[in-house]
Amino acid sequence: MQQLPPKSVINGCGKAQLALLFFPESVSPDVARRRLMRWIKSDRQLYDRLTAASYRDCQHDFTPMQVKIIYEFLGEPVRN
């Protein structure tokens, strides 16, 4: 199981990497990534905040600021 950084340190990470933290039971990283992106796009406020933080659909990684925004809206993934 992947470890999250301490709460005071938020690093950028790949979409699939972050998605697997939220959905560790997913069959593959790609399935987890698609599920996370559906969650993000279904929350207009979250998606608008991410785009204001320079998020683009074509990017492969989230910046530290974008990860922080996602945590604010979705909460941090459960640590095991």
N, C-alpha and C positions, 0 to 999 in steps of 0.2 A: 504494500500500500504506500502511495506517495505521501510524503510529509509536507504539510503547509509550513510556510515560514512563520515566525512569531507574528502576532497581531500587529506589532509596531513596524514590521518590515513587510511591505507588499511589493513583490517583484512582478515584472511583466512575465507573461508565459504564453505558450501556444494555445490556440483555441481548443484543440483536442485535449491537451494536457489539463487545462482548467475544467473542461467538460467531464473528464474522467473523475475528477475530484467530486463533482456534483452527482455523477451517475456512474459509480464504480461497477455496477452490475451490468453495464452495457456490453453487448456482444463484441463491439469493436470501438476503437477511438473515433472512427468516422460516425458511427451511430450516436455516440455520446455528443459529439460536436454538433450534429444536426439537431439533436434534441435541445441542447443548450441554446442554439441560435433561434429555434422556434420560440423558446421561452422569452428570449431577449426581444425578438421582433413582435411578440404579442403584447408586450408592455411598452406602450408608446412613449411614456415618460422616460423609461430606462433607455430605450433606443435613441430618443432625442438627446438625452444627456451624453450618451456615448458618442453620437455624431458631433456634438458640441466639443467633445474631447478628441476630435480628429479621427474617430473611428470610420473606417470604410469597409464595406462588405468583402472586398477583395483581399484585405490584409489577413495574414496567417497567424499573427501574434497580437495579443492585447498588451498595451503599454501598462506600466504600473498604475497610472491614473485611471485607465479604463477598468482594470481589475478592481480597484478601490470602489469605483462607481457600481460595478456589478455586485460586489459584496454589500454595498449600502442597500441595494434593492432586493437582492435575493438572500442575503445573509451569507456567512462564510460556510463552506462545505463542512460537514461533520468530520472531525478528526477521529481516526481509529487508532 
